[in-house]
Amino acid sequence: MTNPFVRFAVITPARDEAAHIVHTIASMAAQTRLPVEWVIVDDGSTDATAEILATAAVRHPWIHVCRRSDRGRRLPGVGVMQAVSEGLRALNTRDWEFLVKLDADLSFEPDYFARCLKHFAADSRLGIGGGVVCHRSGDAVVAEGRGDPPFHVRGATKIYRQACWNDIGGFFAQTGWDTIDEVKANMLGWRTRTFAELRLMQHRVTGGAEGPWRDAIKNGRANYITGYHPAFMLCKCLRRFLRQPRSIAAAGLAWGYFGSYFRPVSRVPDADLIRYVREQQWRRLSFRSSLWE
């Protein structure tokens, strides 16, 4: 049985999410297990997001809103983590047991967090987890990241056990953060996984704000920052070429990754982590057991 007194805090970055965040607020307010605190960072919104958040904070005392100045544009990856970092600094609750990074365009069932916490209660070495992020395509509900490796938890909904969070040193505030945290956790002996039976509906497709080409470039750059091996990345691009839309996904990944060798892009400053990533990728390429199997 899940301890009803487990304390979890939530951080949500939001920029121009007036059309979507109402669903996220309604879903959170309906939870059977409420957070001790939910910090929502208004990342310079120019729509009605600020007004919606102000109303929500009055209705729910566990919602804490902070606002960043408008930088004039979205900044995928880096901008999100800057907002999350500010949310962490604004968090009043220090004795949380689990920390959640949650996007502002999601809706989910009232027992979502209660069921997530059951997974953590059942496995003391589970360090990072979260549900399956889905979106609607016509009349169908499509799960995102169907080709993701088994250790990956989508950045839109990630729950960190405090001990794991402390071990990995928190967020790496750069593009690629949502792979770096998981790989480092596994390197240190933690388990990370997606809870296949728990679904969240994302009202804007991942990467939809910047478009498929820019999203693919961003993902390729994130793979470079994480320390992916060039041979593994080449195989990944070739495999992605077989999917639709072929030219955008494969070319964007290749441009983002291989182009980073000729730009001022720095890899994660952790030689042990990069060595571990590449070892696991070589194991995968040689058909041996690995994180990527």
N, C-alpha and C positions, 0 to 999 in steps of 0.2 A: 504494500500500500504506500502511496506517495505521502510524504510528510506534509500536512496542510499548512505548516508554518514555514516552509521553504521560501526564502526571500529572493525574488528575482527583480532586476531593474532592466529597463528597456531604453535604448537610444535610437532615435529615428531622425535622419536628415530629410529635409523636405524643401524642395524648390519648385515653385509654381505647380503645386499639387492640389489646387482647389477642387478640381474635378474628381479626384480620387481619394484624398485623405479622409473625406467624410466616411467612406467605407471602412477605412482602417480604424478610425476612432470608434465607430459603431461596433466593430468586431471586438476591439479591446474592451470596451465598456461592458460587453455581454459575456466576458470570460468568467468561467466558474472559478478560476484562479487569477486574481488581479495582481499586477506588479506592485511592489512597494513604491516605485517611482517610475514615471515615464517621461524622459526628457525628449522633447521634440525641438529640433534645431531648424528654425526657419532660415534657410540659406539664401537670404536676399530675394525672396519672392516678390514678384511685381503684380501678381493676381490677388485673389481674395484669400489666399492661404493664411495670412496673418490674422484676419478677422475670424476665420473658422477656428483657428487655434486658440484665440483669446476666449471665444465662447466656450470651447471645450474645457479650458483650464478653470473657468468659473464653475462649470458643472461637476468637474471631477478633480478633487484636491490633489490627487496623485499624479496629475499632469503638470509638468513644469516646462514652460516655453522659453527659449532664448532665441535671439535674432542676430544674424550676421548681416553686415552691409552687403549691398548688391555689387558683385564684381563685374556685372554687365553681361555675363554669359555662363552657360553651364561649363563645368570643368570635370568631365568624367574621370572617375577613379580618384584623382588627387583631391578634387573639390569635395567629393563625398567624405573622404577620410578627414579632411580638415574640419568639416562640419561635425563628424562623429567625435573627433578629438575635443572640439569645443563642448560638445554634449557631455563628454566624460568629465571635463573640468567643472561643468555646471552641476553635475550629479551630487545631490546632498547625501544620498544613502551610501555609506562606505562599507557596511557589513552585509552586502549582498552575497548570495551564494552562487547565483547564476546571472550572467550578463547577456542581454539580447541585443543584437543589431538587427533592426527591422525596417524595411522600406516603407514609404508612405503611400504606396499604391496597392496595398494588399487587403484582401478580406479573407476571413477564416472562421471555422466553426467555434462555438462557445467553449468547447473543451480542448481546444488546440494546445494551450500551454499546459494544462493538467496532464494530457496524454504525453506530451514531450517530456515532462518531468518524470513520468513513470519510467521512460527509457533510461534516464540518467540514474534513477534509483535502483534499477535492475543491473546496472553495469558501472562499477566504481571507477573503471578505467576509460569510460566514455568521456572525452574531453570537450568535443564540439559536435553539435547535432542540429537538426532542423528538418522541416517538412519539405515536400515536393512543391515547387513553384509551377503553377499552371497558368495558361491563358486560353481564352476562347478563340477558336478559328471557325467562323461560321457557327454551325450547331454543335461542333465538337469541342471537347476540353482537351487541350494538348499539354503534356508535361514538358517543361523546358529542360534542356541538358540531358536528353536521353542517351547521349554518348559520353556523358561525364564519367570519369573514373570512380570506383566505388567509395573512395575516401572523401570525395568532394561534397560539400554542403553549399548550396547556393548562397551568395552574399546577401541576397534579399532577406533571408531569415536564418540567422546563425545564433545559436545559444552556446555560451562558454561556461564551463564549470570554473569556479574561481581558482582552484589549484592549477588547472591547465592554463588558464589565463596568465597566472603568475609565472609559470614555467616558460611560456613562449614570449613573455615580455610585453604582452598586450598587442595592439595593432601595429603593423608596419604601415605608416601613413603614406602610401604610395600605390600607384596602379599595380595590381597583382596581389594586393593584401589578402584577398580571400582564397588564394592558393597557398601563399607563404605561411599563413597561420596554421593551416591543416598539415602541410608537409612537416613543419617544425614540430607540431604536436605529435605526429606519428614518429618522427625521429627520436623524440624524447620518451616514447613508450605509451603515449595516449592513443585511443581509438577515436576516429571521426567518421560519421556516417549520416546519411539521409534516412529519415523515417518514411518508408515507402507508402505506408497506409495513411499518412497525414498530409492533406493537400491544402494549399493556399491558392487563392485566385489572384493573379496579378492583372490589374486593369490596364497596364501599359506593358507591352512586351519588352523584356530585357533588351536594352540597347535601342529601344524605339525612339528615345528622345534625340539621339544623335544620328540615327539611320544605320543600315546594315554595313555600309562601307567603313564608316568611322568606327563603328563598334568592333568590326573585325580587326582593324588596325590597332585599336586599343588593346584587344585581347592578345595580339601578337607581341605588342610591346610589353604587356604584362608577363608573358611567357619568357621574354628576354630578361626582364628584371628578376624573375624568380630563379633564373639560372638554367633554363631548359637547355639540353644538349642540342647542337645544330642538327645532328643526324636524326634525333627523335622529332625535332620540329619539322624537318623535311618530310618525314613519314606522315606526320600529322597533317601537313598541308596537302600532301598527295591524297590522303584519305578523305580530307574535307572536300577535295575537288570532285569526288564522286557524289557529293550531296548537292541539293539545290538550296539557294542559287549558287552554282558552281564558281563562277568567276569572282564573285564578291567575297565569299567566305574564304576560299583558298588564297586568292591574290592578296586580300586584306591582311590575313594572318602572316603571309610571307613578307609583305611590305613592312608590317609593324615589327616583326621579329628581326629579320635580316637587315632591315634598314637601321635598326637601333645600333648596329655595330659602327655606323658612320655618323651617328648623332651623339650629342652629349647626354646619353642616357646611362645612368648608373645602376648596376645590379645590386641586389640586396647585399649589404656588407656583412656577410656571414659565410665564410669559406666552408665551414663544416656542413651547412645547410645545402649549399650548391653541390658539394661533393655527394651528399646523400641523395639529392634529387637526381643527379646524373647516374649514380649507381643504380637507382631504382628504374630509371628509364632504359639503361643498358640491359638490365634484367628483363624488362618487358620486350625489348627488341630481340633478345635471344631466347624468348619463349619460356622464361623462368618466372617463378613466383615473384610478384612485385606489388607495389601500391597501385600500379596502373593495370593490373590484370582484370 
